[in-house]
Amino acid sequence: MSASKDTASTQIEQLRKEINQHNYRYYVLDEPAVPDAEYDRLFQRLLRLEEKHPDLISPDSPTQRVGASPLSAFDEVKHHIPMLSLANAFDEKELHAFHRRLCERLEIDDAIEYAAEPKLDGLAVSIIYTDGVLTRAATRGDGYTGEDITQNIRTIDSVPLRLLGAGYPKTIEVRGEVFISKSAFDDMNANAEAHGEKVFANPRNAAAGSLRQLDPRITAKRPLEIYCYSVGWVEGDGLASTHSEILNSLKSWGLRVNPETTIVSGPNECWAYYEKIGKKRQQLPYEIDGVVFKVNDILLQNKLGFVSRAPRWAIACKYPAQEELTVVLNVEFQVGRTGALTPVARLQPVNVAGVTVSNATLHNMDEVARKDVRVGDTVVVRRAGDVIPEVVRALKERRPKRTRRIKLPQHCPVCGSEVVRAEEEAVARCTGGLYCAAQRKESIKHYASRKAMDIEGLGDKLIEQLVEQGLVEHVDQLYELRCEQLTTLERMGEKSAKNLIAALEKSKLTTFARFIYALGIREVGEVTASNLANHFGNIDSIIGTDEVALQEVADVGPIVAKHIVVFFQQPHNRNIVKKLITAGVHWPEVQLVSVLEKTLEGKVYVLTGGLNNMTREEAKAKLQALGAKVAGSVSGKTTAVIAGENPGSKLEKAQQLGVTVLNEASLLELLGIGR
């Protein structure tokens, strides 16, 4: 490198550090050190040097926020750790109930410390830094899979392209909310209106639409901002032991954290914070729809864990939504992916909280009856949680003489299958699980999933293409697919097509328990499917049985028994099962186990590492056949961890908790093999 180039390299590095420091003071500390004109001069100087020495340009330079070509589509991104939703509380009573549940689970009486912050009404994103450099960003999506928006996130000035300082982990996933401030939104809409362009309904829609632009140059023109609120996937050391300290670390590394974030203790202080922010809500520079409380201690968070799609240790306390009056023009029934029928009111369009609402949910028939909503009624409509429009109540004093009562259809409006509503249940459901077009994609996704038929390469996007192009209507038609059909699909070459055909062929050999689970019968999970397989041994016995006989199976009560009977009563479901078996789906003969032989009833085991005498899946099935429960994680309730070759972190967790560890020889002894 020449002397002049050495000098340029030094100057470039110094300018980058200086500009990054000014960005930190401006966006994170809100304490700009120099006027905008001086900042612009530094930026232009860096730009000129990089233009003169293009080989010295690096991706994390402040000049490289925009420059990528427009995309044709967003790539799919799997989150290493799911971006879960939060449970909601809408009043002080529910907040106290949340706190009480945590105290009971933790077996403590002391006040719990919470990190509290406003809940921004924006778009949740995941940003990954590797060795301090921004390497990937994604939308939340469905919580498990999002879209790659790295190019667009790079355009946001308040997102550092390189972390400041030191001490951060080698890889860290930062999670935050991207939003547009109220004033910037007003200015943006005023400018759009002046130029005859489309205006946005609200700041959230504007932020979401801006982040999902395929051309990052368009995103760069939008006034997007971010506040970071947590971390997800982390590799390496460097994180503190409390949520609030982690946020302080993020701030020191150049990431923006909401200045309203604080620490409170116990439910009374939580509620005081909720009321305080509520009073400031209209004066805040951004839109919020509530506040969030998170247990501050990370060890306590880990101890509390998660339920379904939400952490136990956090809750969103929502503010009351805006309400408006409108008229119910009609009511239609939508069929969801699980077959649930939801009555939807078609409304005379009305603006609620900045959004034009023409449809609103009535939830279920119990709610319809309770609210006594009829077609023709004037109703109060609101956006529950500021998101989902719902009918709150009917104004009976305004009811016209002729209205029409809402009746539950007897047959599915999509496929014509029988609609059933179990006793004491609010939700009515279509019984055409494997047949109904509304449930088609989800039934195929479930059938192909890892715990079901485990069809490698048959992902959600591909399933959607297969259904949308009419190549697969029901799961049995998967086995009729040909390579020449698959190669016409997006991102599906000849090699990928052959691999999928091979995976489909491989999936034909399964276990009876997996097959039952793959059918997607309501409330029949892995354990119930295993119990059914071990009790009946073959599919014809299950199809031909009644509710009384089904209830002799462990884990099958009257409700689950009813679901199984109703499922197999539908001719099209039986027909698809027959077609699957005709297509070659089969399994080894099941050795029936009597109740007396269930020697491991009530025991809980965790498998880790590789086994020599059987696969882990086979070991799991054999343990379950003897009445044991096989869990995916180690806890104080675990009877023993069975460790094979190259065990993972579950072995360490067992040793930490003092849980018994067994080897493969002990497993064989448990199963009565080789004695």
C-alpha positions in Angstrom: 0.0 0.0 0.0 1.4 3.4 -1.0 2.0 6.2 1.4 -0.9 8.3 0.0 -3.1 5.2 0.3 -2.0 4.6 3.8 -2.9 8.2 4.6 -6.3 7.9 2.9 -7.0 4.7 4.8 -6.2 6.4 8.2 -8.3 9.4 7.3 -11.2 7.2 6.2 -11.1 5.1 9.4 -10.9 8.3 11.6 -13.9 9.9 9.7 -16.0 6.8 10.1 -15.3 6.6 13.8 -16.2 10.3 14.2 -19.4 10.1 12.1 -20.5 7.0 14.0 -19.9 8.8 17.3 -22.0 11.7 16.1 -24.7 9.3 15.1 -24.6 7.8 18.5 -24.9 11.1 20.2 -27.7 12.3 17.9 -29.9 9.1 17.8 -29.2 7.3 21.0 -28.2 10.0 23.5 -30.3 12.8 21.9 -27.3 15.1 22.6 -25.8 16.2 19.2 -22.3 17.5 19.6 -22.0 19.4 16.3 -24.4 21.3 14.0 -26.0 19.5 11.1 -23.8 21.5 8.7 -20.6 20.2 10.3 -21.9 16.7 10.2 -22.7 17.1 6.5 -19.1 18.4 5.8 -17.6 15.3 7.6 -19.9 13.0 5.6 -19.1 14.6 2.3 -15.4 14.4 3.1 -15.7 10.7 3.7 -17.7 10.3 0.6 -15.0 12.0 -1.6 -12.2 9.9 -0.1 -14.1 6.7 -0.7 -14.9 7.7 -4.3 -11.1 8.3 -4.8 -10.3 4.9 -3.1 -13.2 2.6 -3.8 -11.2 -0.5 -2.7 -11.2 1.0 0.8 -15.1 1.0 1.0 -16.5 -1.4 3.6 -20.1 -2.5 4.0 -20.3 -0.9 7.5 -19.2 2.5 6.3 -21.8 5.3 7.0 -21.9 6.0 3.3 -23.1 2.5 2.4 -26.7 2.6 3.9 -28.2 2.6 0.4 -26.7 1.1 -2.7 -28.1 -2.3 -3.2 -30.2 -3.1 -6.3 -34.0 -3.6 -6.0 -35.0 -7.2 -5.0 -37.5 -9.3 -7.0 -38.8 -10.9 -3.8 -37.9 -11.2 -0.1 -36.1 -14.3 1.0 -37.5 -16.3 3.9 -35.7 -16.2 7.2 -36.1 -18.8 10.1 -35.7 -17.2 13.5 -33.2 -19.1 15.7 -35.4 -18.3 18.7 -39.1 -17.6 17.9 -40.3 -14.0 18.2 -43.3 -14.7 20.4 -46.4 -12.6 21.0 -47.2 -11.3 24.5 -50.2 -12.1 26.7 -52.5 -9.1 27.2 -54.0 -7.4 30.2 -56.7 -4.7 29.8 -57.2 -3.6 33.5 -55.6 -3.5 36.9 -57.3 -6.8 38.0 -55.8 -8.7 35.1 -52.3 -7.2 35.9 -52.6 -8.3 39.5 -53.6 -11.8 38.4 -50.5 -12.0 36.1 -48.3 -11.0 39.0 -50.0 -13.5 41.3 -49.5 -16.3 38.8 -45.7 -15.5 38.6 -45.4 -15.5 42.4 -47.1 -18.8 42.7 -45.0 -20.4 40.0 -41.8 -19.1 41.5 -43.0 -19.9 45.0 -42.1 -16.5 46.4 -44.0 -13.8 48.3 -41.5 -10.9 47.6 -42.3 -8.2 45.1 -41.0 -9.0 41.6 -38.9 -6.4 39.8 -40.1 -5.6 36.3 -38.6 -3.7 33.4 -41.3 -1.4 32.1 -41.6 0.4 28.7 -44.1 1.8 26.3 -45.5 -0.7 23.7 -44.9 1.0 20.3 -47.4 0.5 17.5 -44.9 -0.3 14.8 -43.3 -3.3 13.2 -41.2 -5.8 15.2 -37.8 -6.7 13.6 -34.8 -8.9 14.3 -31.3 -7.6 13.6 -28.2 -9.8 13.8 -24.7 -8.4 14.4 -21.7 -10.7 13.9 -18.4 -9.4 15.3 -20.2 -6.1 15.8 -21.2 -5.8 12.1 -24.8 -5.8 10.9 -25.2 -9.0 8.9 -28.9 -9.7 8.7 -32.3 -8.3 9.5 -35.8 -9.8 9.3 -39.4 -9.1 10.0 -41.2 -10.9 12.8 -43.5 -12.7 10.3 -45.5 -15.4 12.0 -43.0 -15.5 14.9 -41.1 -18.5 13.5 -40.4 -17.3 9.9 -40.0 -13.8 8.7 -38.7 -12.0 5.6 -35.1 -10.9 4.9 -35.2 -7.0 5.0 -31.5 -6.5 5.6 -31.2 -4.0 2.7 -34.0 -1.9 4.1 -32.9 -1.9 7.7 -29.5 -0.6 6.6 -31.2 2.6 5.3 -32.4 3.6 8.8 -30.0 6.1 10.3 -30.7 5.2 13.9 -29.7 1.5 13.2 -25.8 1.3 13.5 -24.1 -0.7 10.8 -21.3 -1.5 13.3 -21.7 -1.6 17.1 -19.7 0.9 19.1 -17.2 0.1 21.9 -16.4 -3.5 22.9 -17.7 -6.3 25.1 -20.6 -7.4 22.9 -21.1 -11.1 22.1 -19.6 -12.6 18.9 -23.2 -12.9 17.5 -26.1 -11.1 19.0 -29.7 -10.8 17.7 -31.2 -7.5 18.7 -35.0 -7.1 18.6 -36.8 -3.8 18.2 -39.8 -1.9 16.9 -39.5 0.1 13.7 -41.9 3.1 13.6 -42.6 6.5 12.1 -43.1 9.4 14.5 -46.4 11.3 14.5 -44.9 14.5 13.1 -42.9 12.7 10.4 -46.0 10.8 9.4 -48.0 14.0 9.1 -45.2 15.6 7.0 -45.0 12.5 4.8 -48.7 12.4 4.1 -48.9 16.2 3.5 -46.1 15.8 0.9 -47.8 12.9 -0.7 -51.1 14.7 -0.9 -49.4 17.7 -2.5 -47.9 15.5 -5.2 -51.2 13.6 -5.8 -49.8 10.4 -4.3 -51.4 7.9 -2.0 -51.6 8.8 1.6 -51.2 6.2 4.5 -54.0 5.5 6.9 -51.7 5.5 10.0 -48.0 5.5 11.1 -48.0 1.7 11.6 -49.2 1.0 8.1 -46.7 3.5 6.7 -43.8 1.9 8.7 -44.8 -1.7 7.6 -45.2 -0.6 4.0 -41.9 1.2 4.0 -40.0 -1.8 5.4 -41.4 -4.2 2.8 -40.3 -2.1 -0.2 -38.3 -4.3 -2.7 -36.3 -1.2 -3.6 -34.3 0.0 -0.6 -34.0 3.5 -2.2 -37.7 4.0 -1.6 -37.3 2.8 2.0 -34.4 5.3 2.5 -36.8 8.2 1.7 -39.2 7.2 4.5 -38.6 8.6 8.0 -38.2 5.3 9.8 -36.8 5.1 13.3 -36.2 2.2 15.8 -36.2 1.5 19.5 -34.6 -1.8 20.6 -36.3 -3.7 23.4 -34.6 -7.1 23.8 -32.2 -9.7 22.5 -32.9 -13.1 21.0 -30.2 -15.5 19.7 -26.7 -14.9 21.3 -23.4 -16.7 20.8 -20.6 -15.8 23.1 -20.3 -13.8 26.4 -21.1 -10.2 27.1 -24.7 -10.1 28.4 -25.8 -8.9 31.8 -28.0 -10.9 34.2 -31.0 -8.5 34.1 -33.1 -7.2 31.2 -32.6 -3.6 32.2 -28.8 -4.0 32.3 -28.9 -5.7 28.8 -30.8 -2.6 27.5 -28.1 -0.4 29.0 -25.5 -2.5 27.2 -27.4 -2.2 23.9 -27.4 1.6 24.4 -23.6 1.7 25.1 -23.1 -0.3 21.8 -24.9 2.4 19.8 -28.4 1.0 19.7 -31.5 3.1 20.5 -33.5 2.3 23.6 -36.8 4.0 24.6 -36.0 6.7 27.2 -39.3 5.9 28.9 -38.0 2.5 30.0 -37.7 2.1 33.7 -37.7 -0.5 36.6 -40.8 -1.0 38.8 -41.5 -3.4 41.6 -44.8 -5.3 42.1 -48.2 -4.8 40.5 -49.0 -1.5 42.2 -45.9 0.2 40.7 -46.7 -1.4 37.4 -50.2 0.1 37.3 -48.8 3.5 38.4 -46.4 3.4 35.4 -49.3 2.3 33.1 -51.4 5.3 34.2 -48.4 7.7 34.0 -47.6 6.7 30.4 -51.4 6.8 29.6 -51.5 10.4 30.6 -48.5 11.2 28.4 -49.8 9.1 25.5 -51.0 12.0 23.4 -47.8 14.0 24.0 -45.4 11.1 23.1 -43.8 11.6 19.6 -44.8 8.1 18.5 -48.0 6.0 18.6 -48.3 3.4 21.4 -51.1 0.9 22.2 -50.0 0.0 25.7 -47.1 -0.7 28.0 -45.0 -3.9 28.5 -43.8 -5.4 31.7 -41.0 -8.0 31.7 -39.5 -9.8 34.7 -36.2 -8.1 35.1 -34.1 -11.0 36.3 -33.0 -13.3 33.4 -32.7 -16.3 35.6 -36.3 -15.9 36.8 -37.3 -15.5 33.1 -35.7 -18.8 32.3 -37.3 -20.5 35.3 -40.8 -19.2 34.2 -40.4 -20.3 30.6 -43.1 -20.1 28.0 -46.7 -21.1 27.2 -47.6 -21.9 23.6 -46.8 -18.7 21.7 -46.0 -16.3 24.7 -43.5 -16.0 27.5 -44.9 -16.4 31.0 -42.6 -13.6 32.3 -44.0 -10.7 30.2 -47.3 -9.1 29.7 -48.6 -6.2 27.5 -51.1 -3.9 29.3 -53.3 -2.4 26.6 -55.0 1.0 26.6 -58.7 1.2 25.7 -59.3 1.3 21.9 -61.2 4.0 20.1 -64.8 3.1 19.3 -67.2 4.2 16.5 -70.8 3.6 15.4 -71.8 1.8 12.2 -74.4 -0.5 10.7 -74.3 -4.3 10.2 -75.0 -4.9 6.5 -74.6 -8.7 6.5 -72.9 -11.5 8.4 -70.8 -14.2 6.7 -68.9 -17.2 8.2 -65.2 -17.5 7.5 -63.5 -20.9 7.9 -60.1 -20.8 9.5 -57.1 -23.0 9.0 -58.2 -25.3 11.9 -61.8 -25.5 10.6 -63.2 -22.9 13.1 -66.1 -21.0 11.8 -66.0 -17.3 12.7 -69.0 -15.0 12.1 -67.8 -11.8 10.4 -70.0 -8.7 10.3 -69.9 -6.8 7.0 -70.2 -3.2 8.0 -71.0 0.2 6.6 -67.4 1.5 6.3 -66.3 3.6 9.3 -63.0 5.2 10.3 -61.7 3.8 13.6 -58.4 5.0 15.0 -57.2 6.1 11.6 -58.2 2.9 9.7 -61.3 2.4 7.5 -63.2 -0.6 9.0 -65.7 -2.5 6.9 -65.4 -5.9 8.5 -65.4 -6.9 12.2 -65.3 -10.2 14.0 -68.2 -11.5 16.1 -65.9 -14.2 17.5 -68.4 -17.1 17.9 -72.1 -17.8 18.3 -72.0 -17.5 22.0 -70.8 -13.9 21.6 -73.5 -13.3 18.9 -76.2 -14.5 21.4 -74.7 -12.6 24.3 -74.5 -9.3 22.4 -77.8 -10.0 20.5 -76.3 -8.7 17.2 -78.5 -8.8 14.2 -78.2 -7.8 10.5 -79.5 -4.3 10.3 -78.4 -3.2 13.8 -76.4 -0.1 14.6 -73.4 -1.3 16.5 -70.4 0.0 18.4 -67.2 -1.2 16.6 -63.6 -0.9 17.9 -60.2 -2.1 17.1 -59.5 -4.5 20.0 -55.9 -3.9 21.1 -55.9 -1.3 18.4 -55.5 -4.1 15.8 -58.4 -6.4 15.2 -61.8 -4.8 14.6 -64.6 -6.2 16.6 -68.3 -5.6 17.3 -68.6 -4.5 20.9 -72.4 -4.2 21.3 -75.6 -3.5 19.5 -77.6 -0.4 20.2 -81.1 -1.9 20.7 -82.7 1.5 21.1 -81.8 2.1 17.4 -82.9 -1.3 16.2 -85.1 -1.0 13.1 -88.4 -3.0 12.8 -86.9 -5.5 10.4 -83.7 -7.2 11.4 -82.3 -10.7 10.7 -81.1 -13.0 13.4 -77.7 -14.7 12.8 -77.8 -18.5 12.5 -74.9 -21.0 12.5 -74.8 -22.8 9.1 -75.2 -26.6 9.3 -72.7 -27.2 6.6 -69.3 -25.6 5.9 -69.6 -22.7 3.5 -66.4 -23.8 1.8 -66.6 -27.6 1.4 -70.1 -28.6 2.5 -68.9 -30.9 5.3 -70.9 -31.1 8.5 -70.4 -28.3 11.0 -70.3 -29.5 14.6 -70.1 -27.7 17.9 -69.1 -29.7 20.9 -71.0 -29.2 24.1 -69.8 -26.4 26.3 -67.6 -25.1 23.5 -68.1 -21.7 21.9 -66.4 -22.5 18.6 -68.2 -24.4 15.8 -65.9 -26.3 13.3 -66.0 -27.8 9.8 -65.3 -31.6 10.0 -63.6 -31.8 6.6 -60.1 -31.5 8.0 -58.3 -33.4 5.2 -60.8 -32.2 2.5 -61.8 -28.6 3.2 -60.1 -26.1 0.9 -60.0 -23.5 3.7 -57.9 -26.0 5.8 -56.0 -27.5 2.8 -52.7 -25.7 3.2 -52.6 -26.2 7.0 -53.5 -29.9 6.8 -50.7 -30.5 4.3 -48.2 -28.5 6.3 -49.1 -30.5 9.4 -48.9 -33.8 7.5 -45.4 -33.0 6.2 -44.1 -31.6 9.5 -41.1 -33.1 11.3 -43.2 -34.8 14.0 -45.7 -36.1 11.6 -44.5 -37.7 8.2 -41.2 -35.7 8.3 -41.1 -35.0 4.5 -37.8 -33.2 4.0 -37.8 -30.3 1.6 -41.6 -29.9 1.7 -41.7 -26.4 3.3 -44.5 -23.9 3.8 -43.7 -21.9 0.7 -43.6 -24.9 -1.5 -46.9 -26.2 -0.1 -48.5 -22.9 -0.8 -47.3 -23.1 -4.4 -48.6 -26.7 -4.8 -52.0 -25.7 -3.6 -52.3 -22.4 -5.4 -51.3 -24.0 -8.7 -53.8 -26.9 -8.2 -51.2 -29.6 -8.1 -52.3 -30.8 -4.6 -55.8 -30.6 -3.2 -55.5 -33.3 -0.5 -52.5 -34.9 1.3 -52.8 -38.2 -0.7 -52.1 -36.3 -3.9 -48.6 -35.5 -2.6 -47.6 -39.1 -3.6 -48.9 -38.5 -7.2 -46.4 -35.6 -7.8 -44.0 -36.0 -10.7 -40.6 -34.3 -11.3 -41.8 -32.5 -14.4 -44.6 -30.9 -12.4 -42.3 -29.7 -9.6 -39.7 -28.2 -11.9 -42.2 -25.7 -13.1 -42.4 -24.2 -9.6 -40.5 -21.2 -8.4 -37.0 -22.0 -7.0 -37.4 -25.7 -7.9 -34.8 -27.2 -10.2 -34.5 -30.7 -11.4 -32.2 -31.8 -8.5 -34.6 -30.3 -5.9 -37.5 -31.9 -7.5 -35.8 -35.4 -7.5 -34.9 -34.9 -3.8 -38.5 -34.1 -2.9 -39.8 -37.1 -4.8 -37.3 -39.2 -2.9 -38.3 -37.7 0.4 -42.0 -38.4 -0.3 -41.1 -42.0 -1.2 -39.0 -42.3 2.1 -41.9 -40.9 4.1 -44.2 -43.8 3.1 -42.4 -46.0 5.7 -43.5 -44.4 9.0 -44.9 -45.4 12.4 -48.5 -45.9 13.1 -48.4 -43.2 15.8 -46.9 -40.7 13.4 -49.5 -41.5 10.8 -52.4 -40.9 13.3 -50.8 -37.7 14.4 -50.3 -36.6 10.7 -54.0 -36.8 10.0 -54.5 -33.7 12.1 -57.4 -34.9 14.2 -58.4 -32.2 16.6 -56.6 -32.4 20.0 -54.8 -35.6 19.0 -51.2 -34.7 19.7 -48.1 -36.9 19.7 -48.8 -38.6 23.0 -52.4 -39.3 22.3 -51.5 -40.6 18.8 -49.0 -43.0 20.4 -51.5 -44.2 23.0 -54.1 -44.9 20.2 -51.5 -46.8 18.1 -50.4 -48.9 21.0 -54.0 -49.6 22.1 -55.6 -50.4 18.7 -52.7 -51.5 16.6 -54.3 -50.8 13.2 -56.3 -48.0 11.5 -59.4 -50.1 10.8 -59.9 -50.7 14.5 -59.8 -47.0 15.3 -62.2 -46.1 12.4 -64.7 -48.7 13.5 -64.7 -48.0 17.2 -67.0 -45.8 19.3 -66.6 -43.1 21.9 -66.9 -45.5 24.8 -64.2 -47.8 23.6 -61.9 -44.8 22.7 -62.1 -43.6 26.3 -60.4 -46.8 27.5 -57.2 -45.4 25.9 -54.9 -43.4 28.2 -55.2 -39.6 27.7 -58.5 -39.9 25.7 -61.5 -38.4 27.4 -65.0 -37.8 26.1 -64.1 -34.7 24.2 -61.1 -36.2 22.4 -63.1 -39.4 21.7 -65.9 -37.3 20.1 -63.3 -35.5 17.9 -61.9 -38.9 16.7 -65.3 -40.4 16.0 -66.6 -37.3 14.1 -63.4 -37.1 12.1 -63.8 -40.7 10.8 -67.5 -40.4 10.3 -66.8 -38.0 7.4 -66.7 -40.2 4.2 -64.0 -37.9 2.5 -61.7 -38.3 5.5 -62.0 -42.1 5.4 -61.5 -41.9 1.7 -58.2 -39.9 2.0 -56.9 -42.3 4.6 -57.6 -45.2 2.2 -55.9 -43.4 -0.6 -52.8 -42.8 1.5 -52.5 -46.5 2.3 -53.1 -47.4 -1.3 -50.3 -45.0 -2.3 -48.0 -47.0 -0.2 -47.9 -45.4 3.3 -47.2 -48.2 5.7 -45.7 -49.0 9.1 -44.2 -51.9 11.1 -46.7 -54.0 12.9 -47.5 -52.6 16.3 -47.0 -54.8 19.4 -50.0 -54.1 21.6 -49.2 -53.2 25.2 -51.8 -53.8 27.9 -52.4 -51.4 30.7 -50.7 -53.9 33.1 -47.5 -53.7 31.1 -47.2 -49.9 31.3 -44.4 -50.1 33.8 -43.2 -46.6 33.2 -46.5 -44.8 33.8 -45.9 -41.4 35.3 -42.2 -41.3 34.5 -40.7 -38.4 32.5 -37.6 -39.0 30.3 -35.4 -36.8 28.1 -33.3 -38.2 25.2 -30.0 -36.6 24.1 -27.2 -37.8 21.9 -27.1 -40.7 19.4 -28.1 -44.3 20.1 -26.5 -47.4 18.6 -29.4 -49.9 18.9 -32.2 -47.7 17.6 -33.0 -44.2 16.6 -34.1 -41.6 19.2 -37.5 -41.6 17.5 -37.8 -45.4 18.0 -36.7 -45.1 21.6 -39.2 -42.4 22.2 -42.0 -44.5 20.8 -41.0 -47.5 22.9 -40.9 -45.4 26.1 -44.3 -43.9 25.4 -45.7 -47.4 24.7 -44.7 -48.3 28.3 -46.6 -45.3 29.6 -43.7 -42.8 30.0 -43.7 -39.2 28.9 -40.8 -38.1 26.7 -40.0 -34.4 27.1 -37.9 -32.1 25.0 -36.2 -30.2 27.8 -34.9 -31.0 31.3 -36.6 -29.8 34.4 -37.0 -30.7 38.1 -39.8 -33.0 37.1 -37.6 -35.1 34.8 -37.2 -38.7 36.0 -33.9 -39.3 34.1 -32.0 -38.1 31.1 -30.9 -40.8 28.7 -27.6 -39.8 27.2 -26.2 -41.5 24.1 -23.1 -40.5 22.1 -22.2 -36.8 21.8 -24.9 -35.6 24.1 -25.9 -31.9 24.0 -26.6 -29.2 26.6 -29.4 -31.3 28.1 -26.8 -33.5 29.8 -25.2 -30.4 31.4 -28.6 -29.2 32.5 -29.4 -32.6 34.1 -26.1 -32.5 36.0 -26.8 -28.9 37.2 -30.3 -30.0 38.5 -29.1 -33.3 39.9 -31.3 -35.3 37.6 -30.4 -39.0 37.1 -28.5 -39.7 33.9 -28.8 -43.1 32.2 -26.7 -44.6 29.4 -28.0 -46.7 26.4 -27.5 -50.0 28.3 -29.9 -48.7 31.1 -32.4 -47.6 28.4 -32.4 -51.2 27.0 -33.0 -52.5 30.4 -35.9 -50.1 31.0 -37.4 -51.3 27.7 -36.9 -55.0 28.6 -34.6 -55.5 25.6 -31.8 -58.0 25.8 -32.8 -59.4 29.2 
